[in-house]
Amino acid sequence: MSIQTSLLILTISNSWIYSYNSMLLCLSNWTSNKSKTQIYTHSQPPYYPHF
């Protein structure tokens, strides 16, 4: 029983770490995309609308 419990805890913590890592990856991708679009819009001529 204790082995099963520890395995369950291990699996839960692994999935939590995985979801946390994927969330971080998503966040970093989003911020880099945001900065890319900002750089892109700022490099446009001034008469282009800024979103």
C-alpha angles and dihedrals in degrees: 000000000000091000090053091048093050090047090051091050090048092051093048093049091046092052090046091051090047093051091045091051093048090049090052091048091050091049094049091048090050094049093047090049090049093052090046092054091046091053090046095051092045092052090056120095114272095252090065111097115251114227 
